[in-house]
């Protein structure tokens, strides 16, 4: 039987590495969020500005950069959910389904004529062609949603770059070194 002292010692030994790992992850997380607040910019007070002056200048430059670019990185930027498009109207699927049905009916009629019943072949072909047209419509929608998402991400990156340039210009004008 294991003594109570042995169990307590094992628990303490297991606790120390976990505590250490928690502290390391916390420091990494906090450092990452601090870098994200500066937009990846390194700002050095080249003229010896005190912390209060730095905070005031950063706020003023942030406000100016937002007014110049229309982009505020401190506010969450929402992308439209995939599949929804705010600037395009819904287009019914009839075009894809009808074209697919017509192609399928033509091929089915040819195949049915070979076997002796062109009507059944055309009906089966139309059903399969309509189904294929529906799949084509779904694929088109997925591709369109993916393209819209990529465009939105690209636009957001461009806005972030413009904001960073405006922020850097303002801070450099106030005596900071920005990289």
Buried (B, 14 or more C-beta within 10 A) or exposed (E): EEEEEEEEEEEEEEEEEEEEEEEEEEEEEEEEEEEEEBBEBEBEBEEEBEEEBBEEBBEEBBEBBBEBBEBBBEEEEEEEEEEEEEEEEEEEBEEBBBBBBBBBBBBBBEBBEEEEBBEBBBBBBBBBBBBBBBEBBEEEBEEBBEEBBEEBEEEBEEBBEBBBBBBBBBBBEBEBEBE
